[in-house]
Amino acid sequence: MRFDIFTLFPEMFAGPFASSIVKRAQEMGRVEIALHDIRAYATDKHHTTDDTPYGGGGGMVMKPEPIFAAVERVLGERLSSGKSATPSAEIADTVRSYDMGVPIILLTPQGRLFTQSVACELASHEQLLLICGRYEGVDERVREHLVTDEISIGDYVLSGGEIPAMVVVDAVVRLLPGVLGDPAATHNDSHATGLLEYPHYTRPPVFRGWAVPEVLLSGNHAEIARWRREQALRRTLDRRPDLLGSADLTPADRAYLEKTSSLSEKDFGSCP
């Protein structure tokens, strides 16, 4: 899978993409990440990428020309890859239509909320283009005529789209086949099935007087699976009850939640 990231600050990505799972995925050949400096596509001598907003107001707005030029260059290279005989006019027409099946995503607080299901959706593509906004935002014509999707990682404002782009890449990369050592690992993650993940324990069996639950030491895999499922349900009920409305619950799950929530209300007060 290939990620093309368009940013004014490509140096920000050096650390996160040169370590841990993302680094290993690149070394395995499962992932390719290309960083594109938007300033390199500005045509004036000062490489200007932002300007004051029409109508007045504070802050600066990212100009459309360098962003369009950068994205069109990458899409044009993709179209002509291995097809040196493709006429340049045909490439330009196809690029202008932006109908190549490649998501062009703007990272912005105004986008749809990034969730595990969105990460799974994006992981099905061979290539993603991520545009990192800055300042007061981007010229609206980028939204209207270039991007195919807008994503926000939460209801708060950051200095730019670089950190959200890192979040998207990390979340998507770990879903790709062969990237994680355990193929089933992503299935058990928090939010993967609509629930928060169950608690984890490791050695020693007793630490400062706190013991690991006996069921985990029993060797009874069916009982361990049942305990983990119930713990995931209980933790979700206590911490994120809003998730239960869309979770894939079995009749046994619902019976356990009904019993647990009545106990919670009686013994511990109402769930938040």
ChimeraX attribute file (.defattr): number of C-alpha atoms within 10 A of each C-alpha:
attribute: neighborCount
match mode: 1-to-1
recipient: residues
	/A:1	18
	/A:2	15
	/A:3	18
	/A:4	19
	/A:5	25
	/A:6	25
	/A:7	24
	/A:8	20
	/A:9	16
	/A:10	15
	/A:11	10
	/A:12	13
	/A:13	16
	/A:14	10
	/A:15	10
	/A:16	15
	/A:17	18
	/A:18	12
	/A:19	11
	/A:20	11
	/A:21	16
	/A:22	24
	/A:23	15
	/A:24	16
	/A:25	21
	/A:26	18
	/A:27	11
	/A:28	12
	/A:29	10
	/A:30	16
	/A:31	20
	/A:32	16
	/A:33	16
	/A:34	12
	/A:35	17
	/A:36	19
	/A:37	17
	/A:38	25
	/A:39	20
	/A:40	14
	/A:41	19
	/A:42	20
	/A:43	13
	/A:44	9
	/A:45	6
	/A:46	8
	/A:47	13
	/A:48	16
	/A:49	21
	/A:50	21
	/A:51	12
	/A:52	14
	/A:53	15
	/A:54	7
	/A:55	5
	/A:56	7
	/A:57	8
	/A:58	8
	/A:59	12
	/A:60	17
	/A:61	20
	/A:62	22
	/A:63	21
	/A:64	18
	/A:65	16
	/A:66	21
	/A:67	25
	/A:68	18
	/A:69	16
	/A:70	20
	/A:71	25
	/A:72	19
	/A:73	16
	/A:74	15
	/A:75	22
	/A:76	19
	/A:77	14
	/A:78	15
	/A:79	18
	/A:80	15
	/A:81	10
	/A:82	9
	/A:83	10
	/A:84	9
	/A:85	7
	/A:86	12
	/A:87	10
	/A:88	12
	/A:89	9
	/A:90	13
	/A:91	18
	/A:92	15
	/A:93	11
	/A:94	16
	/A:95	21
	/A:96	15
	/A:97	10
	/A:98	18
	/A:99	10
	/A:100	11
	/A:101	11
	/A:102	14
	/A:103	19
	/A:104	20
	/A:105	21
	/A:106	26
	/A:107	26
	/A:108	24
	/A:109	21
	/A:110	14
	/A:111	16
	/A:112	15
	/A:113	15
	/A:114	17
	/A:115	17
	/A:116	19
	/A:117	13
	/A:118	15
	/A:119	19
	/A:120	17
	/A:121	11
	/A:122	19
	/A:123	21
	/A:124	12
	/A:125	13
	/A:126	13
	/A:127	20
	/A:128	20
	/A:129	22
	/A:130	29
	/A:131	28
	/A:132	24
	/A:133	24
	/A:134	21
	/A:135	14
	/A:136	16
	/A:137	19
	/A:138	21
	/A:139	19
	/A:140	13
	/A:141	13
	/A:142	18
	/A:143	15
	/A:144	9
	/A:145	12
	/A:146	21
	/A:147	19
	/A:148	17
	/A:149	14
	/A:150	20
	/A:151	22
	/A:152	21
	/A:153	22
	/A:154	16
	/A:155	10
	/A:156	7
	/A:157	12
	/A:158	16
	/A:159	10
	/A:160	20
	/A:161	27
	/A:162	24
	/A:163	17
	/A:164	22
	/A:165	26
	/A:166	18
	/A:167	16
	/A:168	23
	/A:169	22
	/A:170	17
	/A:171	20
	/A:172	20
	/A:173	24
	/A:174	19
	/A:175	20
	/A:176	18
	/A:177	12
	/A:178	12
	/A:179	19
	/A:180	16
	/A:181	8
	/A:182	9
	/A:183	12
	/A:184	9
	/A:185	12
	/A:186	15
	/A:187	12
	/A:188	14
	/A:189	15
	/A:190	15
	/A:191	17
	/A:192	17
	/A:193	18
	/A:194	20
	/A:195	25
	/A:196	23
	/A:197	20
	/A:198	18
	/A:199	10
	/A:200	8
	/A:201	10
	/A:202	8
	/A:203	7
	/A:204	10
	/A:205	14
	/A:206	11
	/A:207	9
	/A:208	6
	/A:209	7
	/A:210	9
	/A:211	11
	/A:212	16
	/A:213	12
	/A:214	10
	/A:215	15
	/A:216	18
	/A:217	11
	/A:218	10
	/A:219	10
	/A:220	10
	/A:221	12
	/A:222	9
	/A:223	13
	/A:224	16
	/A:225	13
	/A:226	12
	/A:227	17
	/A:228	18
	/A:229	16
	/A:230	18
	/A:231	16
	/A:232	20
	/A:233	26
	/A:234	21
	/A:235	17
	/A:236	22
	/A:237	21
	/A:238	15
	/A:239	12
	/A:240	15
	/A:241	16
	/A:242	11
	/A:243	15
	/A:244	17
	/A:245	9
	/A:246	10
	/A:247	14
	/A:248	10
	/A:249	16
	/A:250	9
	/A:251	8
	/A:252	10
	/A:253	14
	/A:254	13
	/A:255	11
	/A:256	14
	/A:257	20
	/A:258	12
	/A:259	11
	/A:260	17
	/A:261	18
	/A:262	14
	/A:263	13
	/A:264	17
	/A:265	11
	/A:266	10
	/A:267	9
	/A:268	10
	/A:269	11
	/A:270	12
	/A:271	13
	/A:272	9
